[in-house]
Each structure stands twice: as C-alpha cells, then as structure tokens.
C-alpha cells in the first residue's frame, strides 16, 4: 500500500475541511458532483428503458388496432390533459429558477421556487385525480365493471386494452410525481437551513434532473394518449 505524500495528505484534510457538504470519500466538491451526476444519469437511463417498454407496448397495440385506439382516446378529457401539460411546463421553469437562485447566492429565493414547484406538481395530481374519477363514473376502468356497451362488439376488448395502458402509463407517471414532490419537500427543509448556495447546490441540480425527466415523459404521454385521433372526434 502506497502512503500519500505529506503534501497530498494535507491537501486532502484541507479539502474535507473546506466545505461541510463534502463527503469523506471524495477529495473535492467537484469530484463529488461528477459522481452524483453520473449516478443520476445512469438512473435516468434505467427509467428511459422502463418507460420505453411501456411506450413500445402502446405503439404495438395501436398499430394493431388504430381505429379502436383512436375511438377510445375520444373518451379522454383533452382540456384536463392540456392543463396538466401547461402545469408541468411551468413546474420545470420554477425548478430551474430554484437552482438558479442557489447558483447566484439568492438563498432566500430557493424555498419559494421549490414550494411553487411542489404546488404545481400537486395541482397536476389533483387534476389527474378528477380525471380518474371521471373514468370510474363512466365505467371505463378495465376489469369486471368496464362498460363494454360503449363500444361496438368487435371494438370493446381492444378499447379495454387502451384504457389498461392508459391507467398503467399515467399511474406510473403519477407515482414518479409523488416521489418527486417528496424529494422537493426534503430540499425545502434543507434550504431553510441554508445548506445550498453557489458553492454547493448538487442535491437541487440532481433533483431537478429527475423532475425534468418526469415532465418530459408527460410531454410524450399527452399526444400519444389524448391527441392521436383527436381530429376524428
């Protein structure tokens, strides 16, 4: 085992003493940030693969039953979906502004922007809950209570498949939103303690990457589920 040179040892001790956020297994904050970024991007790659499988399944069934899927999509509430799309785009902006506030040392502005992002995320979930309630009311939830009479006999089962994919894809996305809100709530607590500034804002940036990814997934879900076939309504 090679012992570090006296100068290197001193530099390491000084580096760890330089910032309280620096973990013991990293030499510098920059190294710690690069490691966190790599881990987050690897995680997002697995998320892309996961959602990619759902999207591929949807595309295959839509190619097999194009008319049925277009007809079934007519039962979705496009205005609600459009509102949620606007809400998530705004939430990406507020998340970016929270990170920017830390980068320019406006520490008091971090919490308000994070709270605004949480509020927009919660708004998305509330709108989605009303949309789900609408589907339960109209008996469009796959299962024994699914109302097959709303479709022609040869369209009923493929239409049920459409709604199965709809609930799975939007439900998993909503779960990711809930996790994101939890992460942001933790960041609010830490930001109130003054943990983040221009020298250290890595947790904000990594959580921002996750939040933007969830928003991008919805940007694909909205046209695929709601808008394809909208012209035929």
N, C-alpha and C positions, 0 to 999 in steps of 0.2 A: 504494500500500500504506500503510495507516494504522499508525503505530507505537503500541504500547501506552503508556499513561500511565506515568510513573515509578512511581507507587504500585501500579499493576496489575502491572508487571514485577516489583517487589519481592515482591508477594504470590504471584506465580506461582513465583518462585525459592524462597520460603519454603515454599510448598505442596509442591514437589517434594522439598525437604529434610526435610519433616516426617515422612515415612514411607518406608522403603526399598522398600516394595512398590509405591509409586506409580509408574506408568509415565510416561515423558516426554511422551507425547501426551495426557495427562489433567491437568486442573488440580487436582482433588481426588479423594480416595478414593471419595467418594460418586458422583461422575461416572463413575469407573472401574467401580464396582459396577453402576450403572444400565446402562452399556453392555454389561457382561458378561451381565447378566440378560436384556437384550433379545436379545442374540445366542443365548443358551441357549434362550430361549422360541421363537425363530424356528427353531432346530434341532429342537426338540421338535415343532413344528408339522409339519415335514417328516417326522418319524418317525411322527406320527399318520397322515399321508397314506399313508405306506408300509405300515404295519400295517393301516390302514383298507382298503387294496386287498386284502390277504390275507383279512381278515375278510369283506369283501364277496364274494369268490370262494367262501369256505367257505359262507356263508349261501345263495348262489345254488344251489350244488350240493346243499346239504342240503334246500332246498325242493324240488328236483327229485327227490331220492332220499331222502326222510325215513326210510323203513323200513330201507333198506340202511345209511345212515349210523348209525342207532341200533344196528343189529346189529353193525356194525364197531366201534363205540365200546365194545362189550362185551368186546373183546379188549384194551382198555387197562387198566392197573393203577391203579384208583381210589385204593387206600391210598397208593401211592407218590406219586400226584398230590396227594393231600391233605397228605401230609407235606411235600412241596415248597412247597405253598401256605403252611403254617404257618411253614416256614423263611424264606420271603421276607417274610412279615409281620413276623417277628422282626427280620430284617435291616433293614427300614425303620425300626424302632424304634431299633436300635443306631446307624444312620446319623444319625438325628435327635439322638440323645444325644451323638454326636461333635461335631455342630455346636453344640449347646447348651453343651458343655464349653468350646468356644472362646469363645462369647458371654459366658460368666461367668468367663473367665480361669482356668479349671481346665485349664491346658495339659498337665499330666501325664495327664489322663484322656482326651485326644483319641486318642492312639495305641491304648490298649486297646479303645476303642469301635470304631475303624476296623478293628483286627485282628479283632474279633468279627464285624464286618460281612463282612470278607473270608472268614472261616471259614464263615459261614452261606452265603455265595454259593458257596464251594467245595463245601459239603455238597449244595447244590441240584444242582450239576453232576455230582457223584458219583452221586446218586440217579437223575438223568436218564440217566447212562451205563449203570447197571444196567437201567433200563427199556428203553433202546435195545437192549442185549444180549438182553433177553427177546424183543424183536421179531425180531431176527436168528435166534434159536434156533427160533422158531415160524414162520419163513419168512413174515413179514408186512412185509418191506421191499419196496416197489414195484420191479419190474424182472423179469428173467428167472427169478429164484428165488422169486418171490411164489407162495405156495401157494393156487391158486385153488380147490382141492378143499375148503377150509374153509368155502366159501360155496356157495349154490345157483348154478347156471349163470348165471341172469339177474342175480344179485347180485354176482358175482365182480369184474367190471370197475369198477362203481361203488365197491365196497369198496376196491379198489386205489387209486382216486382219493381216498378218505377218508384212507388212510394216506400218500398223496403229500402231501396238505395237512397232515397231522399232522407229518410229518418236516420239511417246509419251515417251518411256523409255529413249531414248538418248536425247530428247529435255528437259525433266525434269532434267536429269543429267547435261546437259549443263547450264541450269538455275542455278543449285546449284554451278557450277563452276564460273559463273559470280558473284554470291553473294560472293563466297569465295575470288575472286580477289578484290572485293570491300572491304572486311574485311582486307585483307593483305595490300591494299593501305592505309587504315587508320592506320594500325600498322607501316607502313613505316614513316608516318608523325610523329607519337608519338615517334618512335625510334630515329628519327633525333633530337628530343628534349631531348634525354637522359632519357626517362621515365623508361626504363627497364634495370635491372641488376640482380645480383644474389639474391637480397632481394625481388624483385618484377618482375615477368615475367608472371603473371597469364593470361593476355589477349593473349599473344603469345601461351601459352600452350592450352588454350581453343580453339583458332582459329586453332591451329594445329590439335586438335582432330576432328574438323569439316572437315578440309582439308583431313585428312587421311581417314575419313569415305567416303567422295566423291570419293576418289581414289579407295577404296575397292569396292564400288558399280560398278565402271567401270570394275574392275577385274572379277566381275561376269557377267557383260553385254557382255564383249568381247567374251568369249567362248560360251555363250548361243545364241547370235545373229549371230556371224561370223563363229564359228568353228564347231558347231554341224552340221554334214552333209558335212563338208569340204572334207572328204575322198572320197566322191562320185562325186566330180567335174570332 
